[in-house]
Amino acid sequence: MEPIQKVSAYLTQNAETLSEEIVAEIVSRFGFEIPKQEFDAAVSMYIEFMKFLGTMIASSEDQVPEGLVEWSKGNGEQAAAMGGKISDIVTRYPDTRIVFTDRLRNIGKEHGLTADEVITIVKKVNYMLDISVNETVFAFERHTQKLIKETQTQVNELSATIVPIQDSIAILPLIGSIDYERAQIIIEKAVPKVNQLGIENLIIDFSGTVNIDIEIAKHIFDIRNILLLTGVNTIATGVRPDLAKKAVTLGIDLSSLEVYSTVQQAIKSIK
């Protein structure tokens, strides 16, 4: 068996022992302790990595095993799902690279590899680590964006909540910045809910709104026109002076909309 093949077999057959030793050495370079559960998880991951490395060393090509890509993606997704920071993963790669390089150089010497063969192996390790960190970061970002989008969708749906307060009277509180997506959800969710609950008077409260523009305002005020067709009276409250001034500047006509300073005033006007 060629020396390079022997190294490949050695890494594969001793993946578990090597992984425990390498993880322990890497952790010792951090300067702080890590939980045993995290240590064991790292060992399990490096066992797979050692097997990937053994496969790649035996190959004349620089093709990264698909398993390594999936493994790296899994690391990134897990970190994102647990609310971790990608920097916690990336900052560990330099120490990992050093420990792997030193360990493989020694293994190469023990198995009679030439300097060029050792360099070739180290280059493959560095290539694998680079691909691994890239895939980890990409997966972390994708999963984080997915979580952000899911959270935003939930927030948007909550922003379309109709709150009944008395017979035939309900409030639609608008909170934060209203963007196009939130405006669409309000129209899609709130209008059917009003009709479903038999609401005759809907108070749209703008007191918690921090941002408005002409396109978004148009969508919000379109609710009034839609509800009028179904016999629902719409009242606006909490339209602060700055929002009213901006609405006028943007050409939004508030004159046709019944407006009160507070929800209490709006309720009294209905009685």
ZIRABEL-V954029 format. One record per backbone hydrogen bond with DSSP energy under -0.5 kcal/mol. CO is the residue of the C=O (numbers start at 1). NH is the residue of the N-H. Records with the same first field share a line. If there is no record, write none. Layout:
CO=NH ; NH
//
This chain:
2=6
3=7
4=8
5=9
6=10
7=11
8=12
9=13
10=14
12=15
14=18
15=19
16=20
17=21
18=22
19=23
20=24
21=25
22=26
23=27
24=28
25=29
26=29 ; 30
27=30 ; 31 ; 32
35=39
36=40
37=41
38=42
39=43
40=44
41=45
42=46
43=47
44=48
45=49
46=50
47=51
48=52
49=53
50=54
51=55
52=56
53=57
54=58
55=59
56=59
65=68 ; 69
66=70
67=71
68=72
69=73
70=74
71=75
72=76
73=77
74=78
75=79
76=80
77=81
78=82
79=84
80=83
85=88 ; 89
86=89 ; 90
87=91
89=92
90=93
92=96
93=97
94=98
95=99
96=100
97=101
98=102
99=103
100=104
101=105
102=106
103=107
104=108
105=109
106=110
107=111
108=113
109=112
114=118
115=119
116=120
117=121
118=122
119=123
120=124
121=125
122=126
123=127
124=128
125=129
126=130
127=131
128=132
129=133
130=134
131=135
132=136
133=137
134=138
135=139
136=140
137=141
138=142
139=143
140=144
141=145
142=146
143=147
144=148
145=149
146=150
147=151
148=152
149=153
150=154
151=155
152=156
153=157
154=158
155=159
157=160
158=161
161=163
162=164
163=171
166=169
168=200 ; 201
169=165 ; 166
170=203
171=163 ; 173
172=205
173=175
174=208
176=210 ; 211
177=179
179=183
180=184
181=185
182=186
183=187
184=188
185=189 ; 190
186=190 ; 191
187=191
189=193
190=194
191=195
192=196
193=197
194=198 ; 199
195=198
200=233
201=170 ; 203
202=204 ; 235
203=172 ; 205
204=206 ; 237
205=174
206=209
208=176
211=178
213=217
214=218
215=219
216=220
217=221
218=222
219=223
220=223 ; 224
221=225
222=226
223=227
224=228
225=229
226=230
227=230 ; 232
228=231
231=233
233=202
234=258
235=204
236=260
237=206
238=240
240=244
241=245
242=246
243=247
244=248
245=249
246=250
247=252
248=251
251=253
252=254
254=257
258=236
260=238 ; 239
261=238
262=266
263=267
264=268
265=269
266=270
267=270 ; 271
//
